[in-house]
Amino acid sequence: MPLNTEKIDDAALALLYLTLHDDYRAWKGFDWDVLGRLHEKGMIHDPVGKTKSVVFTQEGRDRAKQLFETMFKE
């Protein structure tokens, strides 16, 4: 079944915002392919490493906040 990776990436970015801490860090509990695509799009810094969190870029944090509010705000 073909998947819409743009929608998957947007949902993952919004959910990363849910775990935001220290202003720009989020827990990285998502599929490596998704995190890799978000890195390629400039939304997060390189996710590869032993740390359990990723760091948003300014653009990524702004987009994540906008997506989070659009998808989940009542």
PyRosetta script that sets phi, psi and omega in degrees:
from pyrosetta import init, pose_from_sequence

init()
pose = pose_from_sequence("MPLNTEKIDDAALALLYLTLHDDYRAWKGFDWDVLGRLHEKGMIHDPVGKTKSVVFTQEGRDRAKQLFETMFKE")
pose.set_psi(1, 125.3)
pose.set_omega(1, 177.7)
pose.set_phi(2, -69.3)
pose.set_psi(2, 141.4)
pose.set_omega(2, -179.6)
pose.set_phi(3, -115.3)
pose.set_psi(3, 146.7)
pose.set_omega(3, 176.1)
pose.set_phi(4, -87.5)
pose.set_psi(4, 94.3)
pose.set_omega(4, -176.0)
pose.set_phi(5, -67.4)
pose.set_psi(5, -24.1)
pose.set_omega(5, 176.4)
pose.set_phi(6, -63.4)
pose.set_psi(6, -44.9)
pose.set_omega(6, 178.5)
pose.set_phi(7, -66.7)
pose.set_psi(7, -40.1)
pose.set_omega(7, 177.5)
pose.set_phi(8, -61.1)
pose.set_psi(8, -46.3)
pose.set_omega(8, -179.6)
pose.set_phi(9, -63.0)
pose.set_psi(9, -40.9)
pose.set_omega(9, 178.2)
pose.set_phi(10, -63.6)
pose.set_psi(10, -43.5)
pose.set_omega(10, 179.6)
pose.set_phi(11, -64.3)
pose.set_psi(11, -43.2)
pose.set_omega(11, 179.0)
pose.set_phi(12, -63.9)
pose.set_psi(12, -41.7)
pose.set_omega(12, 179.2)
pose.set_phi(13, -62.6)
pose.set_psi(13, -42.9)
pose.set_omega(13, 177.8)
pose.set_phi(14, -63.0)
pose.set_psi(14, -41.5)
pose.set_omega(14, 179.8)
pose.set_phi(15, -72.0)
pose.set_psi(15, -30.5)
pose.set_omega(15, 172.9)
pose.set_phi(16, -60.9)
pose.set_psi(16, -37.6)
pose.set_omega(16, 178.5)
pose.set_phi(17, -62.1)
pose.set_psi(17, -32.2)
pose.set_omega(17, 178.4)
pose.set_phi(18, -59.6)
pose.set_psi(18, -31.6)
pose.set_omega(18, -177.9)
pose.set_phi(19, -100.7)
pose.set_psi(19, 18.8)
pose.set_omega(19, -178.8)
pose.set_phi(20, -58.6)
pose.set_psi(20, 133.3)
pose.set_omega(20, 173.8)
pose.set_phi(21, -149.2)
pose.set_psi(21, 158.3)
pose.set_omega(21, -178.7)
pose.set_phi(22, 53.5)
pose.set_psi(22, 35.6)
pose.set_omega(22, 176.2)
pose.set_phi(23, 70.3)
pose.set_psi(23, -34.7)
pose.set_omega(23, -175.5)
pose.set_phi(24, -138.1)
pose.set_psi(24, 5.3)
pose.set_omega(24, -177.8)
pose.set_phi(25, -106.4)
pose.set_psi(25, 147.8)
pose.set_omega(25, 177.3)
pose.set_phi(26, -143.8)
pose.set_psi(26, 147.1)
pose.set_omega(26, -179.9)
pose.set_phi(27, -67.7)
pose.set_psi(27, 133.1)
pose.set_omega(27, -176.6)
pose.set_phi(28, -98.3)
pose.set_psi(28, 84.2)
pose.set_omega(28, -179.6)
pose.set_phi(29, -111.8)
pose.set_psi(29, 29.5)
pose.set_omega(29, -176.6)
pose.set_phi(30, -114.0)
pose.set_psi(30, 164.3)
pose.set_omega(30, 177.5)
pose.set_phi(31, -51.3)
pose.set_psi(31, 137.7)
pose.set_omega(31, -178.1)
pose.set_phi(32, -61.8)
pose.set_psi(32, -33.9)
pose.set_omega(32, 178.3)
pose.set_phi(33, -63.6)
pose.set_psi(33, -40.9)
pose.set_omega(33, 178.6)
pose.set_phi(34, -64.3)
pose.set_psi(34, -48.1)
pose.set_omega(34, 179.7)
pose.set_phi(35, -61.8)
pose.set_psi(35, -37.2)
pose.set_omega(35, 177.4)
pose.set_phi(36, -63.4)
pose.set_psi(36, -42.8)
pose.set_omega(36, 178.3)
pose.set_phi(37, -65.8)
pose.set_psi(37, -40.0)
pose.set_omega(37, 178.5)
pose.set_phi(38, -64.0)
pose.set_psi(38, -35.9)
pose.set_omega(38, 176.0)
pose.set_phi(39, -66.1)
pose.set_psi(39, -45.6)
pose.set_omega(39, 179.0)
pose.set_phi(40, -61.0)
pose.set_psi(40, -32.5)
pose.set_omega(40, 179.2)
pose.set_phi(41, -81.0)
pose.set_psi(41, -4.9)
pose.set_omega(41, 179.4)
pose.set_phi(42, 81.5)
pose.set_psi(42, 18.7)
pose.set_omega(42, -178.8)
pose.set_phi(43, -86.5)
pose.set_psi(43, -31.3)
pose.set_omega(43, 178.2)
pose.set_phi(44, -135.1)
pose.set_psi(44, 158.3)
pose.set_omega(44, 172.9)
pose.set_phi(45, -76.9)
pose.set_psi(45, 169.5)
pose.set_omega(45, -174.9)
pose.set_phi(46, -48.3)
pose.set_psi(46, 119.4)
pose.set_omega(46, -176.8)
pose.set_phi(47, -81.7)
pose.set_psi(47, -7.5)
pose.set_omega(47, -176.4)
pose.set_phi(48, -75.7)
pose.set_psi(48, 130.0)
pose.set_omega(48, 178.5)
pose.set_phi(49, 150.5)
pose.set_psi(49, 177.5)
pose.set_omega(49, -175.9)
pose.set_phi(50, -84.2)
pose.set_psi(50, -14.5)
pose.set_omega(50, -179.8)
pose.set_phi(51, -65.5)
pose.set_psi(51, 151.8)
pose.set_omega(51, -177.2)
pose.set_phi(52, -94.8)
pose.set_psi(52, 11.2)
pose.set_omega(52, 178.7)
pose.set_phi(53, -136.6)
pose.set_psi(53, 162.2)
pose.set_omega(53, 174.9)
pose.set_phi(54, -114.2)
pose.set_psi(54, 162.6)
pose.set_omega(54, -179.7)
pose.set_phi(55, -113.6)
pose.set_psi(55, 125.6)
pose.set_omega(55, 175.6)
pose.set_phi(56, -70.5)
pose.set_psi(56, 146.7)
pose.set_omega(56, 163.1)
pose.set_phi(57, -80.5)
pose.set_psi(57, 167.4)
pose.set_omega(57, 178.5)
pose.set_phi(58, -59.6)
pose.set_psi(58, -45.0)
pose.set_omega(58, 178.6)
pose.set_phi(59, -60.9)
pose.set_psi(59, -42.2)
pose.set_omega(59, -179.4)
pose.set_phi(60, -65.4)
pose.set_psi(60, -41.0)
pose.set_omega(60, 178.9)
pose.set_phi(61, -64.5)
pose.set_psi(61, -43.4)
pose.set_omega(61, 179.0)
pose.set_phi(62, -62.8)
pose.set_psi(62, -44.8)
pose.set_omega(62, 179.9)
pose.set_phi(63, -65.9)
pose.set_psi(63, -41.5)
pose.set_omega(63, 179.5)
pose.set_phi(64, -61.3)
pose.set_psi(64, -43.1)
pose.set_omega(64, 179.6)
pose.set_phi(65, -62.9)
pose.set_psi(65, -45.0)
pose.set_omega(65, -179.7)
pose.set_phi(66, -62.5)
pose.set_psi(66, -45.3)
pose.set_omega(66, 178.7)
pose.set_phi(67, -64.4)
pose.set_psi(67, -42.8)
pose.set_omega(67, -179.6)
pose.set_phi(68, -59.6)
pose.set_psi(68, -46.8)
pose.set_omega(68, -179.3)
pose.set_phi(69, -66.6)
pose.set_psi(69, -38.9)
pose.set_omega(69, 179.0)
pose.set_phi(70, -65.6)
pose.set_psi(70, -43.2)
pose.set_omega(70, -174.8)
pose.set_phi(71, -80.6)
pose.set_psi(71, -33.5)
pose.set_omega(71, -166.8)
pose.set_phi(72, -123.0)
pose.set_psi(72, -10.5)
pose.set_omega(72, -178.8)
pose.set_phi(73, -75.8)
pose.set_psi(73, 137.4)
pose.set_omega(73, 178.5)
pose.set_phi(74, -81.3)
pose.dump_pdb("model.pdb")
